[in-house]
């Protein structure tokens, strides 16, 4: 649970390094929360069709909460991705690859799966070593 919440504790921290475990546990937490929202919409019998206006006030409330959640989680999501690139000794500007149509997200996904550099690099000490020592 600690890894899931660590990016929220480092909300605006774009420096340093983050382990794969921190990134993927945070992604899992977001997937679970978004799944709960979508399940709530479907359980209420609300259509996800954008052209179907028969949702009612409950649909708009759930959609508003989902939208606010998405906006609140945007900066920590970018920050943890930047720190993952730092862990691989790459610039945080690699995050912009996400904007390449069709293949950008796939390229970033591959980078997020790669192991970070061992030992210290120009972005800080090895995140695995500092965490196992209890620092």
N, C-alpha and C positions, 0 to 999 in steps of 0.2 A: 504494500500500500504506500510505502514511503516513496518509491520511485514514481508512482502515479501522480503524486501531489507535488513532487519536487519542482517541476516546471512552473507550477503556480506560485511557489515560494520565490522563485527566481523570475518573476513576471517580466521585468524590463531588462534583464541581464543578458546582453548579447555577447559578453566576453566569457572566456574560459572554454571548457570542454564538457561534453555530456556523453555518457555511455549509450550504447545501443539499447540497453535495458531501460534506461530512463525514457528514451524517445518512444520505444514501442509500448511500454506500460502506459505512458500518457496517451498514446494513440488508442490503446485498448479502452482506457477510461472514457475518452470522448466517444468511441464507438458504442459503448454500453449506454451512455447518457442519451445519445441521439437515437439509438434503438428504442429506448424507453419512450421518448417523445413520439416517434413514428408509430410505435405500438399503441400508444394512447390514442393517437388520431384514428388508427384503423379500428381499434376496439370500440370507439364511439360511433363507428359506422360512417366516418367522414371520408369522403372521396379525396384522393390526392391529385385529382385532375384539376389543373389550374383554371379550366374553363367551366367547372361546376361550381356555381356560387351558392350551393345549398348547405353550406357548412354550419352556419349559425354562429352565435357568440363564443361558444366553447372552442370551436375550431380556431377562431381568430385569437383567442387567449393563448391556446397552446402554441400556435404559430408565432405569436409575439414573444412568448417566453423562449421558444427555440431560436428565434432571430436574435434576441438579446444575449442568450447563451453563446451563440456563434460569434457575435461581436466581441464578447468578453474573452473568449478563448483564442481569438485571432493572434494577438500579440504574443502570448506565451507559446503558441504553436510555431510561430516564425522564429522566436528566440531559441527554442530547443532545437529547431532545425539548423539554425546558424551555428549553435554550439556543436552539433553533430558534425558539420563540415569542419569546424575547428579541430575536432577530435581526429579527423583524417588529414590534418595539416593543410586544409584548403581554406580559401577565403570564404567568409560568410556571404559574399555576393553571389555565390553559386546558387543561392536560394532563388535567384531570378530565372534560373533554368525552368522553374515551374511555369513560367509564362510562355514557353515555347509550345505552340499548338500541337496536340496529339501525342508527342513523344516526351515533352518536358517532364510531366509528372512521372512517367515511367523511368526516365533517367535519374530523377531525384530519388525515386523508390529504390533503385539499385544502389545509389550512394548511401542511403540510410541503412541498407542491409550490410554494407561493408564494415569490416572491423576498423577501429581507429589505429593510429600509429602507436607503437609501444614506446614507452618512455616519454620524457618531456618533449614538447615541440614549441614553436614560437607563440602558441596560444596558451600555454600553461603546462603544468605537470600532468602526467597520465592520470586520467580520471579513475581508472580501475585501481591503480596503486594507492592513490590518496584515499579512496573509499575503503579499501581493505585494511588500511592502517588506522582507520577511525578518525581521520583528520576532518 
